[in-house]
């Protein structure tokens, strides 16, 4: 039940992703960071098979760093998106990666950008996008409330509304999410959204249920 989604606002881009590492019916961990910081001004959110996701995102990150080391200048966000698309297209004809990518970045000349790259190497520049089962709800929320000139506070509020909708609607909803942003000041982690269980509320429910059983 993975979910990765992102949007572009006024001078920034945001990517949010669940943090669950799942295989079939098993949850291996709930603090897996699926949004990688590629360099000082780029983020890559990924969903898909855990092995492919980790291997491919690390491969892109190292190649982006290698290009900057060799040439003395970083790749632009558009160039990184096209490189990522090219690597997926090459692998598609050999040993394909089961991974979907949201690439966000900020360039001084062009500002923030968000690119959609799926596992069959489809590339689009978009204002908002999502992958996974949670995409059904996050895309619906963004279609209704998204504006291209949103401030950071407004965008974070919309992200929180998307997370709340996913938690409410999905049968098996991921409990935790990580949010990262990129703007003129760089790429960085913004916050984690974790499910908080009210122990006193739960214990009260259990006590009430026990009392009901005893009285009946």
JOTARA-V422510 format. One record per residue. N is the residue number from 1. SS is DSSP state (H for helix, E for strand, L for the rest). D_FIRST is the distance of its C-alpha to the first C-alpha in Angstrom with 2 decimals. Layout:
# JOTARA-V422510
n=N ss=SS d_first=D_FIRST
n=N ss=SS d_first=D_FIRST
This chain:
# JOTARA-V422510
n=1 ss=L d_first=0.00
n=2 ss=L d_first=3.79
n=3 ss=E d_first=6.69
n=4 ss=E d_first=10.32
n=5 ss=E d_first=13.21
n=6 ss=E d_first=16.95
n=7 ss=E d_first=20.35
n=8 ss=E d_first=24.04
n=9 ss=L d_first=26.58
n=10 ss=L d_first=30.27
n=11 ss=L d_first=30.80
n=12 ss=E d_first=27.34
n=13 ss=E d_first=23.75
n=14 ss=E d_first=20.62
n=15 ss=E d_first=17.23
n=16 ss=E d_first=14.42
n=17 ss=E d_first=11.23
n=18 ss=E d_first=8.93
n=19 ss=L d_first=10.65
n=20 ss=L d_first=8.60
n=21 ss=E d_first=9.80
n=22 ss=E d_first=8.19
n=23 ss=E d_first=10.18
n=24 ss=L d_first=9.96
n=25 ss=L d_first=10.27
n=26 ss=E d_first=11.45
n=27 ss=E d_first=10.59
n=28 ss=E d_first=13.31
n=29 ss=E d_first=13.51
n=30 ss=L d_first=12.34
n=31 ss=L d_first=14.69
n=32 ss=L d_first=13.73
n=33 ss=L d_first=15.17
n=34 ss=L d_first=13.51
n=35 ss=E d_first=16.31
n=36 ss=E d_first=19.50
n=37 ss=E d_first=22.96
n=38 ss=E d_first=24.79
n=39 ss=E d_first=28.16
n=40 ss=L d_first=29.92
n=41 ss=L d_first=28.66
n=42 ss=E d_first=25.43
n=43 ss=E d_first=21.71
n=44 ss=E d_first=19.06
n=45 ss=E d_first=15.36
n=46 ss=E d_first=13.34
n=47 ss=E d_first=10.03
n=48 ss=E d_first=10.19
n=49 ss=L d_first=11.68
n=50 ss=H d_first=12.70
n=51 ss=H d_first=16.36
n=52 ss=H d_first=16.64
n=53 ss=H d_first=14.99
n=54 ss=H d_first=17.39
n=55 ss=H d_first=20.33
n=56 ss=H d_first=20.23
n=57 ss=H d_first=19.80
n=58 ss=H d_first=22.56
n=59 ss=H d_first=24.67
n=60 ss=H d_first=24.57
n=61 ss=H d_first=25.35
n=62 ss=H d_first=28.31
n=63 ss=H d_first=29.68
n=64 ss=H d_first=29.61
n=65 ss=H d_first=31.54
n=66 ss=H d_first=33.87
n=67 ss=H d_first=34.76
n=68 ss=H d_first=35.68
n=69 ss=H d_first=37.67
n=70 ss=H d_first=39.60
n=71 ss=H d_first=40.31
n=72 ss=L d_first=40.50
n=73 ss=L d_first=38.28
n=74 ss=L d_first=34.50
n=75 ss=L d_first=32.62
n=76 ss=L d_first=31.89
n=77 ss=H d_first=28.38
n=78 ss=H d_first=29.23
n=79 ss=H d_first=30.65
n=80 ss=H d_first=27.63
n=81 ss=H d_first=25.37
n=82 ss=H d_first=27.82
n=83 ss=H d_first=28.06
n=84 ss=H d_first=24.30
n=85 ss=H d_first=24.39
n=86 ss=H d_first=27.42
n=87 ss=H d_first=25.91
n=88 ss=H d_first=22.91
n=89 ss=H d_first=25.51
n=90 ss=H d_first=27.70
n=91 ss=H d_first=25.03
n=92 ss=H d_first=23.98
n=93 ss=L d_first=27.43
n=94 ss=L d_first=27.45
n=95 ss=L d_first=24.32
n=96 ss=L d_first=21.36
n=97 ss=L d_first=18.55
n=98 ss=L d_first=14.98
n=99 ss=E d_first=14.19
n=100 ss=E d_first=13.93
n=101 ss=E d_first=16.05
n=102 ss=E d_first=17.04
n=103 ss=E d_first=20.52
n=104 ss=E d_first=22.43
n=105 ss=E d_first=26.03
n=106 ss=E d_first=29.36
n=107 ss=E d_first=32.71
n=108 ss=L d_first=36.08
n=109 ss=L d_first=37.30
n=110 ss=L d_first=34.39
n=111 ss=E d_first=32.33
n=112 ss=E d_first=28.51
n=113 ss=E d_first=26.37
n=114 ss=E d_first=22.77
n=115 ss=E d_first=22.01
n=116 ss=E d_first=19.25
n=117 ss=E d_first=19.17
n=118 ss=L d_first=16.93
n=119 ss=L d_first=17.00
n=120 ss=L d_first=20.15
n=121 ss=L d_first=21.96
n=122 ss=L d_first=22.07
n=123 ss=E d_first=23.28
n=124 ss=E d_first=23.75
n=125 ss=E d_first=24.93
n=126 ss=E d_first=23.21
n=127 ss=L d_first=23.45
n=128 ss=E d_first=19.79
n=129 ss=E d_first=16.66
n=130 ss=E d_first=12.86
n=131 ss=E d_first=10.22
n=132 ss=E d_first=6.68
n=133 ss=L d_first=5.70
n=134 ss=L d_first=7.19
n=135 ss=H d_first=10.12
n=136 ss=H d_first=11.52
n=137 ss=H d_first=12.45
n=138 ss=H d_first=13.23
n=139 ss=H d_first=15.38
n=140 ss=H d_first=17.09
n=141 ss=H d_first=17.95
n=142 ss=H d_first=19.22
n=143 ss=H d_first=21.19
n=144 ss=H d_first=22.89
n=145 ss=H d_first=23.64
n=146 ss=L d_first=23.67
n=147 ss=L d_first=27.14
n=148 ss=L d_first=28.24
n=149 ss=L d_first=30.61
n=150 ss=L d_first=28.28
n=151 ss=L d_first=29.32
n=152 ss=H d_first=27.09
n=153 ss=H d_first=27.15
n=154 ss=H d_first=26.19
n=155 ss=H d_first=23.30
n=156 ss=H d_first=21.96
n=157 ss=H d_first=22.44
n=158 ss=H d_first=20.42
n=159 ss=H d_first=17.55
n=160 ss=H d_first=17.74
n=161 ss=H d_first=17.85
n=162 ss=H d_first=14.67
n=163 ss=H d_first=12.91
n=164 ss=H d_first=14.71
n=165 ss=H d_first=13.79
n=166 ss=H d_first=10.00
n=167 ss=H d_first=10.79
n=168 ss=H d_first=13.22
n=169 ss=H d_first=11.71
n=170 ss=L d_first=8.20
n=171 ss=L d_first=9.01
n=172 ss=L d_first=6.63
n=173 ss=L d_first=6.54
n=174 ss=L d_first=6.78
n=175 ss=L d_first=10.58
n=176 ss=L d_first=12.03
n=177 ss=E d_first=12.47
n=178 ss=E d_first=15.27
n=179 ss=E d_first=17.53
n=180 ss=E d_first=20.14
n=181 ss=E d_first=23.00
n=182 ss=E d_first=25.69
n=183 ss=E d_first=29.11
n=184 ss=L d_first=32.76
n=185 ss=L d_first=32.61
n=186 ss=E d_first=29.93
n=187 ss=E d_first=26.28
n=188 ss=E d_first=25.14
n=189 ss=E d_first=22.56
n=190 ss=E d_first=22.83
n=191 ss=E d_first=20.93
n=192 ss=E d_first=18.10
n=193 ss=E d_first=16.60
n=194 ss=L d_first=16.21
n=195 ss=L d_first=15.89
n=196 ss=L d_first=19.47
n=197 ss=L d_first=20.46
n=198 ss=L d_first=23.96
n=199 ss=H d_first=25.70
n=200 ss=H d_first=28.84
n=201 ss=H d_first=27.11
n=202 ss=H d_first=25.39
n=203 ss=H d_first=28.74
n=204 ss=H d_first=30.54
n=205 ss=H d_first=28.39
n=206 ss=H d_first=29.01
n=207 ss=H d_first=32.72
n=208 ss=H d_first=32.96
n=209 ss=H d_first=31.39
n=210 ss=H d_first=33.76
n=211 ss=H d_first=36.73
n=212 ss=H d_first=35.92
n=213 ss=H d_first=35.83
n=214 ss=H d_first=39.13
n=215 ss=H d_first=40.88
n=216 ss=L d_first=39.91
